[in-house]
Amino acid sequence: MAKIDLVMPKMGESIMEATILKWVKNVGDKVSEDETILEIATDKVDSEIPAPTDGTIIEILYKEDDVVEVGKVIARISTSADVSADAPDTAPVVDKEEKPMPAAKVSVEKVAQQPVSAIAVTTSSSSTSNGNGAKSTRFYSPLVKSIAKQENISMTELEQIQGTGSNGRVTKKDIMSYVRNRTVPTSNGNQTSAIVTPVSNNGSAQKATPISTSGNVEIVEMDRMRKMIADHMVMSKHTSPHVTSFVEADVTNIVNWRTKIKGQFQEKYGEKITYTPIFMEAVVKALRDFPMVNVSVDGSNIVVKKDLNIGMATALPSGNLIVPVIKNADYLNLPGLTKTVNDLAKRARENKLKPVDIQDGTFTVTNVGTFGNVMGTPIINQPQAAILAVGAIRKKPAVLETKDGDVIAIRQMMFLSLSYDHRVVDGFLGGSFLRKIADYLEAFDSEREL
């Protein structure tokens, strides 16, 4: 009887765990290849996990609402027709204190799995050590240990955090909440808050004003996705020193060209052309010119990505954002980019994206102009090194240089802003790259053939 392990898939860079929302199939159920077995969720996407083969589910290892690390076996499928009829009809649950995987050197895609320097994972038991001989039988996920390392949280502190996960397990939410309200010992032995205190103009510290919940207020709890997005944004700001540069571009040629050909384009290719694929085309060209923007940071190493996989931030009906990825965007012409952009945006709004659709992005573009904003300062989508925001296109008077002298004309203008990781992208590189994108947009051929 052949057994196939169903593992928790990797749902994108920096995603090291996922939550099981619902088991669609139970132990003893027959499944066909590509038939949905369960639904899972991460901070980036909700997704359905299909069966890798035809067979019968003989074992389910995790319950609904359990948080499972990427790569863990979550179920087993038998490909034999002779599956015992008296297979258990309830899902056995794994021991949450099972032995963690031994620590190993990881790539940048798995940087969040690097262990806390003060916590050594042993292979002889499920305990962890703080390096001083102290043992713990408590299991900590790689993500929790990574955050603890980043925030210099000792094993003693980690042991004191009250976990809200299964069997008291410390979740990402628990440790981030602890960080926000953390107290650290001072030299005199007293405890002081580690939260940054606002400083007034004269340099004196101000006390943080507590939020009042009395009076005419409504308290709305964040949904799961919003909580995870919030944590991801805070993590990005803690990880990368953000710098933002701005340029203004004259996109009159693009506006005139699109207005002229949009009907013909849809008739020829069956797709509505928006400005987004045109922006993507310019970004791809600029990334070819400045490959050191298409990078990630792995410790003291810079990982230069040879693939140009462009993420496009997409607003969902719920108000949350998701970032589907255009893979190998440099291999697509403008009609190909248009078709891919439209397809990803449509499936994102319909919650039909697959895990592969949000993986392996190397650079991200967000269109704040969609909301009528003229510019923005976006937060980097880790572990990438930069993100571009494009603003609304507006008619403005501008000075044009002509052979007969300077004139003032009404032009279609837009702002572009680039936030970048100042650890690896300095002002010269970031500013030059941003200017190059604007140059490509301004040089767009208004007589371009379809």
C-alpha positions in Angstrom: 0.0 0.0 0.0 1.7 3.2 -1.2 1.4 6.2 1.1 1.7 9.8 0.0 2.5 12.6 2.4 0.5 15.8 2.0 2.7 18.6 3.3 2.0 22.2 4.2 3.0 24.1 1.0 5.2 27.2 0.9 2.8 30.1 0.3 5.4 32.8 -0.6 8.6 34.3 0.5 8.8 35.0 4.3 5.7 32.8 4.9 6.8 30.1 7.3 3.5 28.8 8.6 -0.2 28.7 7.8 -3.4 28.2 9.6 -5.8 25.4 8.8 -9.2 26.9 8.2 -11.3 23.9 7.2 -10.9 20.2 6.4 -13.0 19.6 3.3 -12.3 15.9 3.4 -12.1 13.5 6.3 -10.3 10.3 7.2 -11.6 7.5 5.0 -12.8 9.8 2.2 -11.7 9.0 -1.3 -10.1 11.9 -3.3 -9.2 12.5 -6.9 -6.1 14.3 -8.0 -6.4 18.1 -7.7 -9.6 17.8 -5.6 -9.6 20.1 -2.7 -8.7 18.5 0.6 -8.5 21.5 3.0 -8.5 25.3 3.1 -5.6 27.2 4.7 -4.7 30.9 5.4 -1.6 33.0 5.7 -1.1 36.7 6.0 -1.0 36.9 2.2 -3.7 34.6 0.9 -6.4 32.1 1.7 -6.0 29.0 -0.5 -7.4 25.6 -1.2 -4.9 22.7 -1.0 -5.6 19.9 -3.6 -4.9 16.2 -3.5 -1.6 15.4 -5.1 -2.9 12.0 -6.4 -6.0 9.8 -6.4 -6.5 7.8 -3.2 -8.0 7.6 0.2 -7.2 9.8 3.2 -5.9 7.5 5.9 -4.6 10.0 8.4 -5.1 13.7 9.3 -2.4 15.1 11.6 -3.7 18.5 12.5 -7.0 20.0 13.5 -8.8 23.1 12.2 -7.4 26.4 13.6 -3.9 24.7 14.1 -1.0 26.7 12.9 1.4 24.5 10.9 4.9 25.2 9.7 5.7 25.0 6.0 6.9 21.5 5.0 5.2 19.7 7.8 3.2 16.6 6.9 -0.5 17.4 7.5 -2.2 14.3 6.1 -1.4 11.0 4.5 -3.1 9.5 1.4 -3.1 5.8 0.4 -3.0 5.1 -3.3 -4.1 1.5 -2.7 -7.7 0.4 -3.4 -7.5 -1.9 -0.3 -7.7 0.7 2.4 -9.1 -0.8 5.5 -12.8 -0.1 5.9 -12.4 0.4 9.7 -10.0 3.3 9.3 -10.5 5.8 12.2 -13.3 8.2 11.5 -11.8 10.9 13.6 -8.7 12.9 12.8 -5.8 11.9 15.1 -4.0 15.0 16.4 -0.3 15.2 16.5 1.5 15.9 19.7 2.2 19.6 19.6 5.4 18.9 21.6 6.8 16.9 18.8 10.5 17.3 18.2 11.4 20.4 16.1 13.6 20.1 13.0 17.3 20.6 13.8 18.6 24.1 13.1 20.4 24.5 9.7 21.7 27.2 7.5 18.9 28.6 5.4 18.6 30.6 2.2 17.1 34.1 2.1 13.7 32.7 1.3 13.8 30.9 4.7 15.5 33.7 6.6 12.5 33.8 9.0 13.4 30.2 10.1 16.8 31.1 11.5 16.9 30.2 15.2 17.2 32.6 18.0 20.9 32.9 18.9 20.1 32.0 22.5 18.0 29.0 21.7 19.7 25.8 20.4 17.4 23.2 19.0 18.4 19.7 20.0 17.8 16.5 18.1 17.8 14.2 21.1 14.6 15.5 22.6 11.9 18.1 22.0 13.4 20.5 24.5 15.3 23.7 23.7 18.2 25.2 25.5 19.2 28.8 26.2 22.8 28.0 26.0 23.3 27.9 29.8 21.9 24.5 30.2 18.4 25.5 30.9 15.9 23.3 29.1 12.4 23.9 27.8 9.9 21.4 26.7 7.8 24.1 25.0 7.8 24.2 21.2 8.5 27.5 19.4 7.9 27.9 15.7 10.8 29.2 13.6 8.9 32.5 13.0 8.6 33.0 16.8 12.2 32.3 17.3 13.2 34.6 14.5 11.3 37.5 16.1 12.7 36.7 19.5 16.2 36.8 18.0 15.5 40.1 16.3 14.1 41.7 19.5 16.8 40.2 21.8 14.3 38.2 23.8 16.0 35.7 26.1 14.8 32.2 26.7 13.8 33.3 30.2 11.5 36.0 28.7 10.2 33.7 26.1 9.2 31.1 28.7 7.2 33.8 30.5 5.0 34.7 27.4 1.5 33.4 27.8 0.6 31.5 24.6 -2.9 31.5 23.1 -2.2 28.8 20.6 -2.9 25.1 20.9 -1.6 23.6 24.1 -0.4 27.1 25.2 1.8 27.5 22.1 3.2 31.0 21.6 1.9 32.4 18.3 3.3 35.3 16.2 0.4 37.4 17.6 1.5 36.6 21.2 5.1 37.5 20.7 4.4 40.7 18.8 1.9 41.8 21.5 4.7 41.1 24.1 7.2 43.2 22.1 4.8 46.1 21.9 4.2 46.0 25.7 7.6 44.7 26.7 9.4 45.8 29.9 13.2 45.4 30.2 15.4 45.5 33.3 17.3 48.7 34.0 20.7 49.0 35.6 19.2 49.4 39.1 17.1 46.2 38.7 13.8 48.0 38.1 11.6 47.3 35.1 11.0 49.9 32.4 8.9 49.9 29.3 10.7 49.2 26.0 8.1 51.1 24.0 9.5 54.2 22.5 8.3 57.3 24.3 7.3 60.4 22.2 9.7 63.4 22.6 8.5 66.9 22.5 10.1 69.8 20.5 12.2 70.8 23.5 13.7 67.3 23.9 11.7 66.3 27.0 10.0 63.0 27.1 6.2 62.9 26.8 4.0 60.2 28.4 2.0 58.2 25.8 -1.6 59.1 26.1 -3.7 56.0 26.8 -6.6 55.3 24.5 -10.0 55.9 26.1 -12.7 53.4 25.4 -15.4 55.4 27.1 -17.9 57.7 25.4 -19.1 57.5 21.8 -16.8 54.9 20.4 -17.1 51.6 18.6 -14.5 48.9 19.1 -14.0 46.7 16.0 -11.7 43.7 16.3 -9.3 43.2 13.4 -10.0 40.3 11.2 -7.3 37.6 10.9 -5.9 38.9 7.6 -5.7 42.5 8.9 -3.8 41.4 12.1 -1.3 39.5 9.9 -0.9 42.4 7.6 -0.3 44.7 10.5 2.4 42.4 11.9 4.0 42.1 8.5 4.2 45.9 8.1 5.7 46.4 11.6 8.2 43.7 10.8 9.2 45.4 7.6 9.8 48.7 9.3 11.9 47.0 12.0 13.9 45.1 9.3 14.7 47.7 6.7 15.7 51.4 7.1 13.2 52.9 4.7 14.1 55.8 2.4 11.7 57.3 -0.1 12.5 59.2 -3.3 10.1 61.1 -5.5 10.0 62.2 -9.2 7.3 63.7 -11.4 6.8 62.3 -14.9 5.0 63.7 -18.0 2.9 60.8 -19.2 0.9 62.7 -21.8 2.1 60.4 -24.6 0.9 57.4 -22.7 -2.5 58.9 -22.0 -3.0 60.0 -25.6 -1.9 56.6 -26.9 -4.2 54.6 -24.6 -7.2 56.8 -25.4 -6.6 56.3 -29.1 -6.1 52.5 -29.1 -8.0 51.1 -26.2 -11.0 50.0 -28.3 -8.8 48.5 -31.0 -6.6 46.8 -28.3 -9.7 45.1 -26.7 -11.0 44.0 -30.1 -7.6 42.5 -31.1 -6.5 40.9 -27.8 -9.8 40.6 -25.9 -8.4 42.5 -22.9 -9.0 46.0 -21.6 -5.7 47.9 -21.3 -5.1 50.0 -18.2 -2.1 52.0 -17.3 -0.7 49.3 -15.0 0.9 47.1 -17.6 2.5 50.1 -19.2 4.0 51.0 -15.8 5.1 47.4 -15.4 6.9 47.5 -18.8 8.9 50.6 -17.8 9.7 49.0 -14.4 11.1 45.9 -16.1 13.3 48.0 -18.4 14.7 49.9 -15.5 15.3 46.8 -13.5 17.4 45.5 -16.4 19.4 48.7 -16.2 19.8 48.6 -12.4 19.9 44.9 -11.3 21.1 45.8 -7.8 17.6 47.0 -7.0 16.2 43.5 -7.7 17.8 42.0 -4.6 17.3 40.7 -1.1 19.4 40.8 2.0 20.6 37.5 3.7 22.7 38.5 6.7 25.7 40.3 5.3 25.1 38.9 1.8 23.2 40.6 -1.0 21.2 38.1 -3.1 20.8 39.3 -6.6 17.6 37.9 -8.2 18.0 37.0 -11.9 14.3 36.6 -12.4 12.2 39.7 -12.7 9.0 38.8 -10.8 6.9 41.9 -10.3 4.3 42.0 -7.5 1.2 44.1 -8.0 -0.5 45.3 -4.8 -4.2 44.7 -5.3 -7.1 46.0 -3.1 -9.6 43.4 -2.1 -13.3 44.0 -1.5 -12.7 43.6 2.3 -10.3 46.6 2.2 -7.2 44.4 2.7 -4.4 44.1 0.2 -2.8 41.2 -1.5 0.2 41.0 -3.8 0.0 38.6 -6.8 3.1 38.2 -8.8 3.8 38.5 -12.5 6.4 35.8 -13.1 9.3 36.5 -15.5 7.7 39.8 -16.5 10.7 40.6 -18.8 9.6 37.8 -21.1 6.2 39.3 -21.7 5.3 42.0 -24.3 2.6 44.6 -23.5 -0.4 42.4 -24.5 1.1 39.6 -22.4 1.5 41.9 -19.4 -2.0 43.2 -19.9 -3.5 39.8 -19.9 -1.6 38.7 -16.8 -2.4 41.9 -14.9 -6.1 41.6 -15.6 -6.2 37.9 -14.8 -4.3 38.3 -11.5 -6.4 41.3 -10.4 -9.7 39.5 -11.2 -8.8 36.3 -9.4 -7.5 38.3 -6.4 -10.9 40.1 -6.1 -12.7 36.8 -6.4 -10.4 35.1 -3.8 -9.3 32.5 -6.4 -5.5 33.0 -6.3 -3.3 29.9 -5.9 -0.2 29.7 -3.7 2.0 29.9 -6.8 0.4 33.3 -7.7 1.9 35.1 -4.7 5.3 33.4 -4.5 8.8 34.6 -5.4 8.2 38.3 -6.0 11.4 40.3 -6.4 10.0 43.8 -6.7 6.5 45.3 -6.0 4.4 48.1 -7.7 1.4 49.7 -5.9 -0.9 52.1 -7.6 -2.1 54.7 -5.0 -3.5 56.7 -7.9 -6.4 54.2 -7.9 -7.6 55.9 -4.7 -7.2 59.4 -6.1 -3.9 59.9 -4.3 -1.1 61.8 -6.0 1.8 60.1 -4.2 2.6 57.8 -1.3 5.4 56.3 0.8 4.8 52.5 0.6 6.3 50.0 3.0 8.7 47.4 1.5 7.3 44.0 0.9 9.9 41.8 2.7 12.3 40.3 1.8 12.4 42.6 -1.3 14.6 45.7 -1.3 12.2 48.2 -2.9 8.6 49.1 -3.8 7.3 51.6 -6.3 4.1 53.7 -5.8 2.5 55.4 -8.8 0.1 58.3 -8.2 -2.9 59.6 -10.0 -2.5 61.2 -13.4 -3.6 64.8 -13.4 -3.6 67.6 -15.9 -1.2 70.4 -14.9 0.5 73.3 -16.5 4.1 72.5 -17.3 7.0 74.2 -19.0 8.0 72.6 -22.3 11.2 73.2 -24.2 10.7 73.8 -27.9 13.0 74.9 -30.8 11.3 78.3 -30.5 11.8 78.6 -26.8 10.0 77.5 -23.6 6.2 77.4 -23.5 3.6 76.6 -20.9 1.2 73.8 -21.9 -1.4 71.6 -20.2 0.2 68.1 -19.7 -0.7 64.8 -18.0 1.6 64.6 -15.0 2.1 62.0 -12.3 4.3 61.4 -9.3 6.3 58.3 -8.7 7.7 57.4 -5.3 10.2 54.6 -4.5 10.7 53.3 -1.0 14.0 51.3 -0.7 16.1 49.4 1.9 18.9 51.8 2.7 21.1 48.9 3.9 21.7 47.9 0.2 20.2 50.6 -1.9 21.7 54.0 -1.4 20.3 57.3 -2.6 22.3 57.4 -5.8 21.1 53.9 -6.9 17.5 54.4 -5.7 17.2 57.9 -7.2 18.8 56.9 -10.5 16.5 53.8 -10.8 13.4 55.9 -10.1 14.5 58.6 -12.6 15.1 55.9 -15.2 11.5 54.6 -14.8 10.2 58.1 -15.4 12.4 58.5 -18.4 11.0 55.4 -20.0 7.4 56.6 -19.3 8.1 60.0 -20.8 9.8 58.5 -23.9 6.8 56.3 -24.6 6.0 56.3 -28.4 2.6 57.8 -29.0 2.6 56.3 -32.5 3.3 52.8 -31.2 1.8 50.0 -33.2 -0.3 47.3 -31.5 
